[in-house]
């Protein structure tokens, strides 16, 4: 795809000649344009952030991605419900965490449906998500707030992010990804998000998703063809700096999503096209990348992020979204002045029955071993009054999947990722 001047592209948002679609799955572009019109200073702020992220991709990304470090970002969900059906269950909310982690780690069961022509650039973004287990005051939480409201279509107002206006104030936007689950409109909108540097005011930074499209069970399971949790995958892409594959506004062959490995695309795709799908921008070869999570196809036809999109998302995580990495919202360990991270070995890994951890710290120190599942939930805790040189832990009762193992010795922490297989 030909690169365009992204500064020019962002300035386009101020043009009154850009008429946004009246009905769309995602209102991210429309909300951003509105924010830019109301606060023109955001245009320069966003452009500067883009320059910095492009610089990071060019200079830092090759070394960074070679290290294969997986980052974990915390999510808090605010449920604003007017009808009982909108007050979706905790199980439905947690099912979305599973979908996000599968899609962003290229572990989705339909990844193999990506056409062979695009398999080589289908990316494991090396980004995971957890449901917050610690609130801003440091107290335990399930990472969900709930509020019954009376306002219809609060997601189509400026009230969803304000408790005093009838919505819900965000938790610290720098430490949590805030997701508001609420009615948006009756025009077919599934959700929207604020790409880095575009929220107006800052309290609105995050994602807004209609309740029937969050997760893949409960009411979401009935929302065919948008029933597999891909709305949140799509919006999280926006939150982490991705554009629609046809470009930031209405599309056309002159627009660009600033990603080299997504073919030039005229407009959004719907339904479930057959490969190869071509248009007047890419009218031959492998066609357009309609199966990309940043298009509008049915959930069961969305299967991939590209390597170029991975670079943009990790640039955001290491740029304007960097503060999320120091969050303790999921009980994850961080490297601060009063915590020393100690290298460790966990083996066997993967495992089905038990793990052994080396403990190179001083024998005799009290310690606590905690295992978190992929959603950030604590699934096992063991206390040791005397720390041996090695610890053996039975994990046969835990569910299969990715876990975080953490062993604390006073102000020292060691641990790592663990894959449990059944």
QUIZI-V827252 format. One record per backbone hydrogen bond with DSSP energy under -1.0 kcal/mol. NH is the residue of the N-H (numbers start at 0). CO is the residue of the C=O. If there is no record, write none. Layout:
nh:NH co:CO
nh:NH co:CO
This chain:
nh:8 co:4
nh:9 co:5
nh:10 co:6
nh:11 co:7
nh:12 co:9
nh:13 co:10
nh:14 co:11
nh:17 co:14
nh:18 co:16
nh:26 co:190
nh:30 co:26
nh:31 co:27
nh:32 co:28
nh:33 co:29
nh:34 co:30
nh:35 co:31
nh:36 co:32
nh:37 co:33
nh:38 co:34
nh:41 co:38
nh:42 co:39
nh:44 co:40
nh:45 co:41
nh:46 co:42
nh:47 co:43
nh:48 co:44
nh:49 co:45
nh:50 co:46
nh:51 co:47
nh:52 co:48
nh:53 co:49
nh:54 co:50
nh:55 co:51
nh:56 co:52
nh:57 co:53
nh:58 co:54
nh:59 co:55
nh:60 co:55
nh:63 co:59
nh:64 co:60
nh:65 co:61
nh:66 co:63
nh:67 co:64
nh:70 co:125
nh:72 co:127
nh:74 co:129
nh:75 co:176
nh:76 co:142
nh:77 co:178
nh:78 co:144
nh:79 co:180
nh:80 co:146
nh:85 co:82
nh:86 co:83
nh:87 co:85
nh:92 co:88
nh:93 co:89
nh:94 co:90
nh:97 co:93
nh:98 co:94
nh:99 co:95
nh:100 co:96
nh:101 co:97
nh:102 co:98
nh:103 co:99
nh:104 co:100
nh:106 co:101
nh:107 co:101
nh:110 co:107
nh:112 co:109
nh:113 co:110
nh:117 co:114
nh:121 co:118
nh:122 co:304
nh:124 co:103
nh:127 co:70
nh:129 co:72
nh:130 co:374
nh:131 co:74
nh:132 co:328
nh:133 co:328
nh:134 co:138
nh:137 co:134
nh:140 co:132
nh:144 co:76
nh:146 co:78
nh:148 co:80
nh:154 co:182
nh:155 co:152
nh:156 co:153
nh:161 co:158
nh:165 co:162
nh:166 co:161
nh:167 co:159
nh:174 co:171
nh:175 co:171
nh:176 co:73
nh:178 co:75
nh:179 co:206
nh:180 co:77
nh:181 co:208
nh:189 co:24
nh:190 co:24
nh:191 co:207
nh:193 co:205
nh:197 co:194
nh:203 co:200
nh:204 co:201
nh:206 co:177
nh:207 co:191
nh:208 co:179
nh:209 co:189
nh:212 co:209
nh:213 co:210
nh:219 co:216
nh:222 co:219
nh:225 co:222
nh:232 co:228
nh:233 co:229
nh:234 co:230
nh:235 co:231
nh:236 co:232
nh:237 co:233
nh:238 co:234
nh:239 co:235
nh:240 co:237
nh:241 co:236
nh:244 co:293
nh:246 co:243
nh:251 co:265
nh:254 co:251
nh:278 co:281
nh:286 co:283
nh:287 co:276
nh:289 co:287
nh:291 co:288
nh:292 co:303
nh:294 co:291
nh:297 co:270
nh:298 co:224
nh:300 co:297
nh:301 co:298
nh:302 co:290
nh:303 co:290
nh:306 co:120
nh:309 co:305
nh:310 co:306
nh:311 co:307
nh:312 co:308
nh:313 co:309
nh:314 co:310
nh:315 co:311
nh:316 co:312
nh:317 co:313
nh:318 co:315
nh:320 co:315
nh:321 co:318
nh:323 co:320
nh:324 co:321
nh:325 co:322
nh:326 co:323
nh:330 co:327
nh:338 co:335
nh:339 co:410
nh:341 co:412
nh:346 co:355
nh:350 co:418
nh:354 co:392
nh:355 co:346
nh:356 co:390
nh:357 co:344
nh:358 co:388
nh:364 co:361
nh:366 co:383
nh:367 co:407
nh:368 co:381
nh:369 co:405
nh:370 co:379
nh:371 co:403
nh:372 co:376
nh:375 co:372
nh:378 co:370
nh:379 co:370
nh:381 co:368
nh:383 co:366
nh:390 co:356
nh:392 co:354
nh:394 co:352
nh:395 co:352
nh:397 co:394
nh:400 co:419
nh:402 co:417
nh:403 co:371
nh:404 co:415
nh:405 co:369
nh:406 co:413
nh:407 co:367
nh:408 co:411
nh:411 co:408
nh:412 co:339
nh:413 co:406
nh:415 co:404
nh:417 co:402
nh:419 co:400
nh:420 co:350
